[in-house]
Amino acid sequence: MKSWIMRGRSETLTPQSFELVDAAPPPPAAEGELRVRTDFISLDPYLSRFMKTWVGDTPMWSEGDVNGRTVATVTESRAEGFAAGDRVLVTARWQAENTVSAAQAQKIAPDIDPPSLVLGILGASGRTAWVGLHLADLKAGETLLVSAATGPVGSVAGQLAKRRGLRVIGIAGGADKCRYAVDRLGFDACLDHREPDLEGRLAMAAPAGVDVLFENIGQTGLDTGLSAINEKGRIMLCGLAQHYNDEAPMTLSHFRQLLYRQVRLQGFRTADYLDLYPAATAELLAGVKEGWLRYEEQVTDGLEHAASAYVAMLRGEGIGKRLIRLG
C-alpha cells in the first residue's frame, strides 16, 4: 500500500515537498474501531500549515504523515452503530485504507448523493459561508464583495447572499472563472484580479460602495475591499489562502479605512458556532436538492496525483471543490 508523507519542513510547498512511500496495511479493527476504504480525499488549503510545520490537528502530523478529511466506506466494524458498507466522513491518512476510531467518524446519510458533497458544499466549506454571512448581519439591498468567488466557500457565500437580497460582486482569477460566477452562480459582477486597476474596476461595479466583504484569500481581497468599504462596513475573515504558501508579511495600503469608516473586521472559525450547524446544514441541503444552490467539484483520479493536485489548488487553479478520488 502507498501513503503520502512530507519530505521535510519547508516554507513553500511544491510537489517535491511530498513523497509517496510504501506503507504497511492498517491493522484489523479493534473494539470501537472501523476499517475503512478511502473514496475521496479533500484538498483543503488550511492543511498547508500542517504540511510545512508537521504540527496539526491530529497526532499523525508529528511524523510527517499527511492526513485530512476523507469520505470512506466501512469494510469492517467493531463499533455499535456502524456496519460494513456505511459511508463515513473521517480524518485519516492519505492512503487507500485506514483503521480509525469510530468516535471520530461521522456517518453520511444515504440521501446525500454524491457523498463527496460532505467535503464541500454540505460540509465545512458550505458551513463556513453560511456562518460567516449569519455573523455579518446582512440587510437586503446591501452590496457584498466576495473573494475567491468560484471556490468552495466563496461560491456558496455569494449564492446565499443573493438569496438574501444583496447585490453580489465576486473577485476571481481569470476570465473563465468570472464568467462562471456571473453566468452559473448568478453574481451581479465578477472582477478578474489578474487584470490591472482592480480598485478602479470595483469602484465602477459598486458605485454605492461595499457594505460587506467576505474574505478568504488575504491581501488582494482585503486591500481592494477596504478601498470601497462603506461606513460601518463589515469584513468577515475566514481564510488567508493567498498566504498559506508564502511567509512574506501582508501589506495593506487602505488599512486606515478600518478606523476612518468604523469598519468591523471579524475573524471566525466555524467550530466555535456548533449551535448554528443544524440551521446551516438544513438550508444548504435544501438548496442542493431544490437546485438553487449550485456547486462544482473538480475531481482528480488516483492517489498518486494528490500532491500535484494539492499544489495546483494552492496556486488557484480550478473551479469549485478540489478532490482526489480513489478506486
C-alpha positions in Angstrom: 0.0 0.0 0.0 1.1 3.6 -0.7 0.9 6.6 1.6 1.8 10.2 1.3 4.3 11.8 3.7 6.2 15.1 3.8 9.9 15.0 2.8 10.7 17.7 5.4 9.7 21.0 6.8 9.7 23.9 4.4 8.3 27.4 4.0 7.0 26.8 0.5 5.2 23.7 -0.8 5.9 22.2 -4.2 5.1 18.7 -5.5 8.6 17.7 -4.4 7.8 18.5 -0.8 5.8 15.3 -0.7 6.7 11.6 -1.1 4.6 8.6 -1.9 6.0 5.7 0.1 5.3 2.1 0.8 3.3 1.6 4.0 2.1 -1.4 5.9 -1.6 -2.2 5.6 -3.6 -0.8 8.6 -4.4 -3.4 11.3 -7.8 -5.0 11.6 -10.4 -3.0 13.5 -10.2 -3.4 17.3 -13.1 -2.7 19.7 -14.5 0.7 19.0 -12.7 1.0 15.6 -13.5 0.9 11.9 -11.5 -0.4 9.0 -12.3 1.9 6.0 -11.6 2.2 2.3 -10.9 5.7 1.1 -13.2 7.0 -1.6 -12.5 10.8 -1.7 -9.7 12.9 -0.2 -10.5 16.6 0.4 -7.8 19.1 -0.8 -8.1 21.8 1.8 -5.9 25.0 1.9 -5.6 25.0 5.7 -3.7 21.8 5.6 -0.7 23.6 4.2 0.2 25.0 7.7 0.4 21.4 9.0 2.3 20.2 5.9 5.0 22.9 6.5 5.4 22.5 10.3 4.3 18.9 11.0 2.1 20.3 13.8 -1.6 19.8 13.1 -5.0 18.8 14.4 -4.1 15.2 14.8 -1.0 13.4 16.3 -0.3 11.9 12.9 1.3 15.1 11.7 4.2 14.7 14.2 5.8 12.1 11.9 5.1 14.0 8.7 2.2 11.7 7.7 -0.2 13.6 5.5 -3.8 13.3 6.7 -7.1 15.2 6.3 -10.8 14.9 5.7 -11.9 11.9 3.7 -15.1 10.1 2.6 -14.6 6.4 3.1 -16.6 3.2 3.1 -16.6 0.9 6.1 -15.2 -2.5 5.3 -15.0 -3.8 8.9 -16.8 -2.5 12.0 -16.1 -3.2 15.7 -18.3 -0.4 16.8 -22.0 -0.1 17.6 -24.0 1.9 15.0 -21.6 1.2 12.1 -21.8 -1.6 9.6 -19.8 -2.7 6.5 -20.9 -0.6 3.6 -21.6 2.6 5.5 -20.2 5.8 4.1 -18.4 7.9 6.7 -16.6 11.3 7.0 -13.4 10.8 8.9 -9.9 12.4 9.2 -7.4 9.8 8.1 -4.1 9.4 6.3 -3.8 10.0 2.6 -3.8 6.3 1.6 -6.2 3.7 0.3 -7.2 2.1 3.6 -7.2 3.2 7.2 -8.2 1.9 10.7 -9.9 4.7 12.6 -11.7 5.3 15.9 -15.5 5.2 15.4 -15.8 8.1 17.8 -14.1 10.3 15.2 -16.3 9.0 12.3 -19.5 10.7 11.1 -21.9 8.5 9.2 -23.1 10.1 5.9 -26.8 10.0 5.3 -27.7 7.7 2.3 -29.7 10.5 0.7 -26.6 12.6 0.2 -25.5 11.8 -3.3 -22.7 12.1 -4.2 -21.3 11.6 -0.7 -18.4 13.8 -1.6 -20.7 16.8 -1.0 -19.9 16.5 2.7 -16.4 17.6 1.9 -17.6 20.8 0.3 -20.9 22.4 0.0 -22.6 20.2 2.6 -19.5 20.3 4.9 -17.0 22.7 6.2 -17.0 24.9 3.1 -20.7 25.4 3.0 -21.0 25.9 6.7 -18.2 28.5 6.7 -20.1 30.5 4.1 -23.4 30.2 6.0 -21.9 31.1 9.4 -19.9 34.0 8.1 -23.0 35.6 6.5 -25.0 35.0 9.6 -22.4 36.8 11.7 -22.3 39.7 9.2 -25.9 40.8 9.9 -26.8 41.2 6.3 -29.5 43.6 5.1 -31.4 43.3 1.8 -30.2 45.9 -0.7 -26.6 45.9 0.6 -23.6 45.1 -1.6 -21.4 42.1 -0.8 -17.9 41.6 -2.2 -16.5 38.0 -2.0 -13.0 36.9 -2.9 -12.2 33.5 -4.4 -15.7 33.8 -5.9 -15.7 30.4 -7.6 -14.1 28.5 -4.7 -16.0 26.1 -2.5 -16.6 28.8 0.2 -16.9 32.0 -1.9 -19.3 30.4 -4.4 -21.7 29.4 -1.6 -21.4 32.7 0.2 -22.3 34.7 -3.0 -25.3 32.5 -3.8 -26.6 32.7 -0.2 -26.2 36.4 -0.2 -28.1 36.8 -3.5 -30.9 34.7 -1.9 -31.0 37.2 1.0 -31.5 40.1 -1.4 -28.0 41.5 -1.7 -26.1 42.7 -4.7 -23.0 40.4 -5.1 -19.7 41.2 -6.7 -17.0 38.5 -6.9 -13.2 38.5 -7.3 -11.7 35.6 -9.1 -8.6 34.8 -11.1 -9.2 34.6 -14.8 -11.9 35.4 -17.3 -13.3 31.9 -17.3 -13.9 32.0 -13.5 -15.5 35.4 -13.7 -17.9 34.2 -16.4 -18.8 31.2 -14.3 -19.5 33.4 -11.3 -21.9 35.5 -13.3 -23.5 33.0 -15.7 -23.7 29.9 -13.5 -23.7 31.3 -9.9 -25.8 34.4 -10.6 -23.4 37.0 -9.3 -24.1 40.6 -10.4 -20.5 41.1 -11.4 -17.1 39.5 -11.1 -13.7 41.1 -11.3 -10.6 39.4 -12.6 -7.8 40.2 -10.1 -5.2 39.4 -12.7 -6.2 42.4 -14.8 -4.9 45.9 -13.9 -6.7 48.5 -11.8 -8.7 46.2 -9.7 -9.7 49.0 -7.3 -10.9 51.2 -10.2 -13.0 48.4 -11.6 -14.5 47.7 -8.2 -15.5 51.4 -7.9 -17.3 51.1 -11.2 -19.0 47.9 -10.3 -20.0 49.1 -6.9 -20.7 52.9 -7.2 -22.5 52.9 -3.9 -19.6 51.2 -2.2 -19.3 47.8 -0.4 -21.1 47.0 2.8 -19.8 43.5 3.5 -16.5 41.9 2.4 -16.4 38.1 2.7 -12.7 37.4 2.7 -11.0 34.0 2.4 -7.9 34.9 0.3 -5.9 37.7 2.1 -4.2 40.9 0.9 -5.6 41.2 -2.6 -9.2 41.0 -1.4 -8.7 42.9 1.9 -7.0 45.9 0.3 -9.4 46.1 -2.6 -12.4 45.8 -0.4 -11.1 48.4 2.0 -10.7 50.9 -0.9 -14.5 50.8 -1.4 -15.8 49.9 2.1 -18.8 51.9 3.4 -19.2 53.5 6.8 -19.6 50.8 9.4 -19.0 48.1 6.9 -18.2 44.5 7.9 -15.4 42.2 6.9 -15.8 38.5 7.6 -12.4 36.9 7.5 -12.4 33.1 7.3 -9.2 32.3 5.4 -5.9 33.5 4.1 -5.3 31.1 1.2 -3.1 33.7 -0.6 -0.6 33.5 2.2 -0.6 29.9 3.3 2.3 29.1 1.0 4.1 32.4 1.5 5.7 33.7 4.7 6.1 37.3 3.4 4.3 40.0 5.5 1.0 41.3 4.4 0.8 45.0 3.5 -2.4 47.0 3.2 -2.5 50.4 1.5 -6.0 51.1 2.9 -5.6 49.9 6.4 -6.6 53.3 7.8 -10.1 52.8 6.5 -10.7 50.3 9.4 -10.7 53.3 11.7 -11.9 56.1 9.4 -15.0 54.3 8.4 -15.5 52.4 11.6 -15.2 49.0 9.9 -15.7 45.8 11.8 -13.2 43.1 10.9 -14.1 39.7 12.4 -12.1 36.6 12.0 -14.1 33.5 12.7 -13.9 29.7 12.9 -17.0 27.7 12.3 -16.0 25.2 15.1 -16.9 28.0 17.6 -20.5 28.1 16.3 -21.7 24.5 16.6 -25.1 25.7 17.6 -25.6 27.1 14.1 -24.7 23.9 12.3 -28.3 22.4 12.1 -29.8 25.5 10.5 -26.8 25.8 8.1 -27.0 22.2 7.1 -30.8 22.3 6.6 -30.6 25.3 4.2 -27.6 24.1 2.3 -29.1 20.6 1.8 -32.4 22.2 0.7 -30.6 24.4 -1.7 -28.8 21.5 -3.3 -31.9 19.3 -3.6 -34.1 22.2 -4.9 -31.4 23.2 -7.4 -31.0 26.9 -6.5 -27.6 26.3 -4.7 -25.1 25.3 -7.4 -21.7 23.8 -6.9 -18.7 22.4 -8.8 -16.4 19.5 -7.9 -13.1 19.2 -9.7 -12.1 15.6 -9.2 -8.7 14.1 -9.9 -8.5 10.4 -10.1 -5.7 8.5 -8.5 -3.9 8.8 -5.1 -0.6 9.3 -7.0 -1.8 12.7 -8.2 -2.7 14.0 -4.8 0.5 16.1 -4.2 0.5 17.8 -7.6 -3.3 18.5 -7.4 -2.9 20.0 -3.9 -0.2 22.4 -5.0 -2.2 23.3 -8.1 -5.1 24.1 -5.8 -2.9 26.4 -3.7 -2.0 28.3 -6.9 -5.7 28.9 -7.5 -6.2 26.5 -10.4 -9.6 25.0 -10.9 -13.2 25.9 -10.1 -15.1 24.7 -7.0 -14.1 22.0 -4.6 -10.9 20.0 -5.4 -11.0 16.3 -4.6 -8.9 13.2 -5.1 -10.9 10.1 -6.0 -9.7 6.6 -5.3 -10.9 3.3 -6.7 
